[in-house]
């Protein structure tokens, strides 16, 4: 099999890694493991989790991701399922979106609308703005929320430069990005400029636009009606209150227009036996607005050493239009608005019992949802609710403390606990006797990790973490279809989900190579499962590993690779019918064994080139839900694949950089498991970055 052949070569090369800098540094890998957006500010040896950082030049010029949700697609432990060209949804350690957490510039994107399975909401963040991205694999349930089970993604915009004292208003430079992608005849533009006043006030403003045509998939197959448009803008302000503290404010919006869920329509293309949809089109418009105010304090000499206190507001809106096939007349319009108000505070103090990180967070969702029905394009009726309960509220409060205790010069113990309280009030819900659904949940979750530095360049960790996720509005009140033939209805008596994860990891950082390895096992109690016309709590488990590394066999040459694997099990009702007995099953959309293998050449600091193969094994161990979703999943499972790719970067001048990627050189027709479309065919991505 292609994948096993490639992985054999991977193992024989004695490297396992993500490439980082274009040229080898005196200590390759050290800078790569540095954490900046998370509370961990030391090297990897200080972090009781497996962490991968994607730096600015990689996000914008190497990966060239057209949507934020796809930035992690070459990161170990992550498999990006694609419902549509604009809808990449990271699956992290086998967990889908509602069990992973995204935080952008301190604003938590997750809300009570996130449903089971792939969600497109992470793509409502500007891929040009948030260019420092970190992935914390595994539970981040103490600091980032009890529902951070599979992983936490932290994204930040760049810190602003300062001007000179006494000079008043000053221009501090700017950036312009121009990107072209032939697979969708896509054009993206982003421009931003930075200004400052004296040496303590700085701000920036920027705009982004993208226009995408129909996707050209592998084997020269076009996907009709897959075009869409994006646009966004932002404002950032930083004011230095003192030498140790800064006030930060920001506003950004991003929207996606006319995104069609093509696999549900007659324009879909069959792959390895998948079925074609019946709708004329299923088009969604989505937008996100977010504003925040934060006070950041660093390196104090009092009781509080560091502090981060923030207020934020976020609105996510979506409207979905469904049209009949043939006539292309509208038959349904659903809309939903989620307003999230947040207050959070985090503090760090040095004490006689260790380094304490503690704080609290509160999130309040206000949700309005509606549905209008049409016959032959003419309005006929409205329903009590749209996709989720109307006139709904969702409260989440958490308080936490984490202690890093130095047991010896080389051994640290990290202990943490979080108290979570959740309240849901959905006041207009269709199909339940009382017309409403409500609930209260609270839980105490804890973690314990040992971090040991064996030598200056070898360290490891081992630990256990608990997680907890209460039913959200999507779990309890969503009303409508899912998959190809599933139907979900509001369910008022769901229990919370509980998770316990055991994990261990090792990092080796040598002069000529570095390796990261991690293994994990997660016990699942009461995961909420969508069944035929209801939902239920089921038990199960999952386990797997990630392995990544890089080996420099010459001053300018290296090989890099990564591989990830996860296996799952749950007790599900036969036929997804709650009236039937339970049997052994898999979680839905579980990634197959997958990985990446490549070679890097960087002769100087102006040029680098890479060739690499991205691959996945067959996924024929399908869940009951996967088998029912016949528009996405072939009846005999999703075939494995290998795509061959090349990319290079060239610094044309001091102010001008070029990045080029040649994708899928063999024009392979392939599908990422669980997706509603095939991957892009033979194509080119090119990005110009001009600094002014």
Order of alpha helices (4+ residues) and beta strands (2+ residues): alpha-beta-beta-beta-beta-beta-beta-beta-beta-beta-beta-beta-beta-beta-beta-beta-beta-beta-beta-beta-beta-beta-beta-beta-alpha-beta-beta-beta-beta-beta-beta-beta-beta-beta-alpha-beta-beta-beta
